[in-house]
Amino acid sequence: MADPKGFLTTGREVAETRPVAERVKDWNEVYVPGSLLPIISKQAGRCMDCGIPFCHNGCPLGNLIPEWNDYAYREDWSAASERLHATNNFPEFTGRLCPAPCESACVLGINQPPVTIKNVEVSIIDKAWDSGDVTPQPPERLSGKTVAVIGSGPAGLAAAQQLTRAGHTVAVYERADRIGGLLRYGIPEFKMEKVHINRRIEQMRAEGTKFRTEVEIGRDIDAAKLRRRYDAVVIAAGATVSRDLPVPGRELKGIHFAMEYLPLANKVQEGDFVAPPITAEGKHVVVIGGGDTGADCVGTAHRQGAASVTQLEIMPRPGEERNANQPWPTFPMLYKVTSAHEEGGERIYSVSTTHFEGDEDGNVQFLHLVEVEFKDGKLEQKPGTERKIPAQLVTLAMGFTGTDQSNGLVRQFGLELDERGNIARDADYATNVDGVFVAGDAGRGQSLIVWAIAEGRSAARGVDRYLTGASELPAPIRPTDRALTV
């Protein structure tokens, strides 16, 4: 273990963020560069000799958290990186983007602030990159088998890297113009600068993975033909169908899905546009949806110079302490203040949008809402609470409903769906079509980045066994597993 008395003598410290007035003027990550290393060894030393480390079960990846905490406490960064990579292909992604269910399951968190697991993780991997410890790991020999991976989000990249290292020849197909999926275009630069994706892609290229951008399977290439071309196929296309809001006025100009709005802001940072085609500059912005995607829209609107930003959530405001029905070590629904919320704006809970109002040119101008409450398990409107708020740009960030079936991929493969509309699979992540596997949100539904990477790794093992009859790749989870986070 780390410091035997660390959890008694050291208080919790988290990464320092840059001043709001400074960071909203740029798109760099919100954290002060290098602020973690001076404190992180002591923070890692807070990890307890808890007997049963529930953080393992809180994390779908099964990260060896006490082990790399111990190495970080001793400042053996190379060994810490090795243990970190033993279960996670991309800790620089999860260390920045994961909501850290491992910390909710930390034993210390029963009656004290938990270990800063997420900050330790990102410190280890950033130090590893700076020290040159992250290098390509090409296979010693090739199997002669070929695999196509559809989608280059965290699930697709994890599956591709595992299969490449197992000796298979892997090609990743991405319908966008750059590799990364939602990591590239859904996550704003201030949450994760894209240099972290770029250098992983270069590592994977050096290992032998091939990448094909601007190719949509089901439209540009017939899915059945792709299956005949490769020995196996992994579908990691995500759950990309955004949940809509079918209320009067939805057709007005200025109302967009979050995944229409956020990618354009990222494309400005990539140099594709001087200014985004959809911008919040000078506008009253309303974000519908209280989750992480909604917070991303809030932070983006701040940086674009919005006149005001209001975020709406239909559910009641969460509490700041665990509810009795969300006991340790489950992942609780708590009131969360992200870096975007620190930057300003208003959050309104327990409200529902009734309709939009526009001007004579068809541009949205106001959003009409009403307060709601739960009665006998049903959501009901509260009479007399109707009002309207200014809304010149509205983003819909209410989650995703499933895999896109409009491009023919599901039909051309002949895939079966489960009761939730996701692609059905068995314990080896195999679909009903021989040689076709599915991982991540396409099979699981909308979920966390740690689930995506874990499923990509597990699906890779299923593919490896299918191709060779056996596999030495690790299998962290099965599709039916539910960690303590759900």
N, C-alpha and C positions, 0 to 999 in steps of 0.2 A: 504494500500500500504506500501512499504518499506520506505526508506529515501526520503522525498518529494523533496529534492534537490540533491539526490545522482547522478542523471544523469548529473548534472551541475558541481558538485564538484569532482567527482571521475572518473578517466580515466579507460579505459578497460585494464585489466590485465588477461593473460591466464596462464594456467598451465606451470610450468617450466620443461623443458626437460633436461635429463642428457647430459653431453658432448658427442659429436659424437664419439670421440676416445675411450670413455669408453663403450658406449652402444653397439657398433658394435661387441664387444668382448663377449657379452652374449645375452641371449634371454629374459631377463626381460623387463617389460614394460618400455617405453622410458621416462616416467615422473618421476621426483624426488619424492619419496614417502613422503607424508605429506606436500608437498609444497603448496597445495591449501587452507587448512584450515585457515592459517593466513590472507589470503586476501579475502576469498570467501564471508564473510558476507558483506563487503563493495561492492563487485561486485554484489551481490544480491540486494543491496540497490540502484543500478543504474536503477532497474526496475521502469518504469514510471506509473503514474496514467493516462494511455493513453485513457481511456474511452472504446474503443473497442480494446481488446488485440488480434491483428492479429496473434500473435504467436500461439494461439489456432488453427487457421485454417491452419497455416503453418505445424502443426504437425498432421499427420493422427491419432495419438492416442488421440488427444484432450486433451493433458496434461494441467493440471491446473497451468500453469507456474507462473502467478503473485502471486498465493496463496502460492506456496512453496518457491518462492523468498522472500516473506514477512516473512515467518517463518525462513528461513535461515538467513535473515538480523537480526532477533531478536535472532538467535541462539537457536531456539526451534526446535532441530533436530528431535525429536520424532514426532511432529506434521507435520513437513516438509516431513518426510518419509511416514506418513499416506496419505497425499495428493498426493504424488508422486505415491504411489502404487494404488491409487484409479483408475488410468487410465492405468497403465503400470505394467505388471507382472515382468519385468526384467530391471529396469532402469540402473543396472550396465553394461548391454550389450549395450543399446542404448547410455548411457553416454560416452562409449568408442568408439563405432563403427559407430554411426549415423553421417551423414554429416551435421546435425543440420539445416534442413530447417526452423526450428522455429526461428533461429537467422536471417535468410534472411528476415523473415516476421516481425521481431521486429520493432515496431513503432520508437524506438530510432534510428534504422538503416537507417531512411530516410536521415538523415544528420549528423549522428555521428556513431562511431563504436557501434554495437549492444551489448546488454547485453550478458554476457558469460553464456548463458543458459545451454549449454552442461556441462561446468565445474561445475556449481552449482548443476546440476542433479547428477553427479557422486560423488560429495562431500557429498551430502545428503545420498545417498545409502551406500557409504563406511562407513560413520559415523554410519549409522543405523546398519550395520553388526557388526562393532566394539563394539557398545553399547548393542548388543543383542536385538535390536528392531525388527529384522526380524525372525519371528518364524513360525512354521507350523500352518496352519489354516484348520484342518480337518473338514469335514462336521458334523453337529449335528446329522444327520440321513442319512441313505442310501436310495436311491430310488428303488433299486432292478433292475435298468437298467444297461446294459453294453455297453461300447463304445470302439472301437478300433481306435487308431490314428496312421496313417502310416506316419512316418517321425518324427525326433526329433530335427529339426531346430527350430528357434524362433516361427514360426507359429504353429507347432505341439505341442511344449511345452506350449505355451500360451493357446491353445485350451484344452490341457489335464489338465492343472492346473485349469482352469475355470470350466470344467466339473466335475472334482474331487470335487471341493469345493461346487458344486451344488448337490452333493450327489450320483453321478453316479460312477460306478466301471469302471475305465479307464485303458487300457493297451496300451502302446506306443511301436510300432514296428519300429526298426531301422536296416537297412541292414549292417551298419558298426559295428565294434567291440566295439564302445563306443558311448554313448549318446551325442548328440549335433549337429549333421549335419554339416553344413558349419561353425558353430560357433566353433566346435571342430577341424575340419581338414582343413577348408578353411581360417580361420583367424590365422595369425602367432601369436606366443606367445608374441612378442614384442608389439603387438597391444592390446591383451587381454590375460592375463595369465589364464590358464584353471581352476585355483582354483575358479574363479567366476562361472563357469558352474557347477563344482563339488558340491559346497555347495547349489546351487539351486536344483540340482538333489536330494540331501539328504533331502532338505525341502519338495520336492514333494513326495518322498518316504514316509516320515513321515506323509504326508497328506493322503496317500493311493494310489497314482498313481503307477502302475506296469510298468516295463520296460523290453522289450525283444530285446536284441541285436543279431546281425548276423542272422537276419531273413528278407528275402526280399520277400515282398508280390508280387505274380505273378510268382515267381520262387520256393521259398521254401514252400510257402503256396498258394494254389489257391485262388484268390481274391473272387470268388463266394462262396467258402466254408467259408472264413472269414466273409463274409456278413451274412451267415446263423448262424454263431456262436455268433454274437453280435447284439444287438438291433439297433446300428447305427455305422457308420464308417466315420471318417474324414480323407481325403487324404491331407497330407501336405508334399508331397514328393519332392517339389521344382521343379525348372526348371534346370535340371542337365545336359542337353545336350550342350556341349561346341561348340561354333561356330568355324568351321575349316577354314583353309586357303589352298584351293586347287590350289596350284601353283607347277610348276616343282621343284622336289627335296624334296617335302614334306615327302617322304618316308625315307629320310636319318635319320640315328641314331643321337640322340641328340636334336630332335625337339619334344616337349611335350606340351600338354595342361597344363595350369596353375594348374588345379585340379588334374593333375598327379604329378606335382612337389611339390606344397605346402603341401599336406597331408603327404608326406614322411618326410619333414622337421619337421612337428608337431609330427610325430610318434617317431622321435629321442628324442624329449622333453618328450614324454610319456614313454620312456625307451624301446621301441620296437626294435630300432636299435642303434648301436654304431655310425654309420655314415649312412647318407641317401643313398639309391641306386641311386638316381639322385642328383648330387651335382654340384655346381658352382665353387668349389675350383680350383683356378688356371686357370679358363677358361674365354674367352671373351663371355659375356652373352648378348643376345639381347632379350628384352621383347617387344612383339608386342601387343599393346593396352595401351591406356593412362589413363585408369580408376583406381579405387581403387584396383582391383585385380592385375593390372599391377604393381602398387606401392608396393603391398605386395610381389610380385616376386622380385622387386628391393631390398627391405629391406632384404629379405631372402638371395639373392645372395651376398649382402654385408657381411652378417654374416658368410656365408660359405667361404669367402675368394676369391671372383671372381677377375680375373685380370682386368676386366673392365665391366661396365654395361651400356648398351644403351637401352633406351626406345623409341619405335616408335609409332607415332600416325598419322592416316590418315587425321584427321581434322586439321584446322589451330590452331595456338596457341591462346587460349582464352585471352581476355583482362583482365586487373586488375580492371576495373570499369564496372558497368552494361551497357549492350547495351540498346538502346532505345526500342528494341522489347522484353526486359526482365525487365520491370519496377518493382519497389517495389509494392507489397510484394511477387512477384513470386521468385522461386528459380533460381538464375542466373548461367550461365556457366562462371565461372571465373577461371583465372590462379591460380592453387593451388599448394603450396609447402608442401607436407606431410613430416612427420619425415623421411621417407625413402629417399625422394629427398634431404633432408638436408645432408644426409650421403654421397652423391657423385653420380657419374654417369652423363650421358648426356641424354637429352631429345631432340628428333628431331620430328618436326611437319610437316604436309603436305607432307608426304611421303607414298608410297605404295610399298610393297614387290612384286618383279617380279618373282624371283626364288631363290632357294638355290643351293649352290655349295658344293660338298663334296670331300673327299679324296678317295684314291683307296680302302680303307676299308669300305666305305659307311658311314663315319662319317661327319656330317655337319662341314664346315670350314668357309664358307662365306655366307652372305646374300646380294643379289642384290636388290637395291631399286631405285626408281625414284621419283622425286618431282611431286606433283599433285596440281591442283587448280580447283576451281569451275568456270565454264563458262556456263552461261544461265541455272543455276541450276543443271548442270551435272559435275561430277568429271572427269577431263581429265589430262593425263600425260603431263608434260612439256618436250618437246624434248631437248636432250642434257644434261639432268640432271642425267642420270644414273650413278650409282657408286656402289661399294661394300664395305662392312664393315666386319671385323672379327666376326665370330659367331660359337662358339664351343658348346654352349648350347642356345637353343631358346625356349622360353615359349610363348604360344599363350594365351593371356588374352583379348580376344575380346568379351567377354560376352557369354550369353547362349541363345539357340534358343527355348527351351521349355521342356516339360515333357518327361522323358525317356519312350518310348513306346516299347522298345526292350524286356522288361521282362514279358510282358503279362498282366500287371495290367489294362491298359485301355481296352484291348480286353476282358479279363475275367470278368470285371465288366460290360462291355457293355456301356462304357461312351461315351457321345457325346463331340466333341471338338468345340471350337469357330473358327472364321475365322483366328485367329492368332496361332492356334494349341494348345491352352491351354484348360484345361478341363472346359467345359461350366457349369455355375451355375446360380441360380436365386437370388433374393434379400435376401433370407435366407441362401445363400451359398449351397443350395441343388442342386445336379446334376440331370440328367434325371433318375437316378436309385433310387428307393425308399430307404430312410434311409442312402444314401451315400452323404456326403458333401465334399467340397473342400475349402481349405484356403491357402493363401500365394502364392508363385511363381507358383505353379502348376496350379492355376486358373487365376492368375493375369499376369504371365510372370515375368521375372527378374525385381526385384525392391529393395526397401530399407528395412532395418531391422524393421523400425518403421511401414511400411506397413504390414510386415509379422506378427508382434505381434498384430497389430490392427485387421487384418483379422482373426487371430486365435481366438481372443476374440469374434469377431462378429459371426464367425462360431459356436462357442460354444453356443452362445445364440440361434442360429437357431436349433442346435441339441437338446438343452434343451426344446425348444418349441415343437419340433417334438416328443420328448419322453414323455412329461408331459402335453402338451397343453398350457403351459404358461411358462414364465421365468422371473426371477428377475435379471438375468445377464445383464450387460450393453451392449449396441450395439453401439460402436463408429462410425462405417461406414457401408455403403452398398457397394457391389461389383462395382457399377457404379459410386461411388463417386470419385471425383478427387479434392484433396486438392490443395492449392496454390503452391504445390511443383512440379506439373507436367505440 
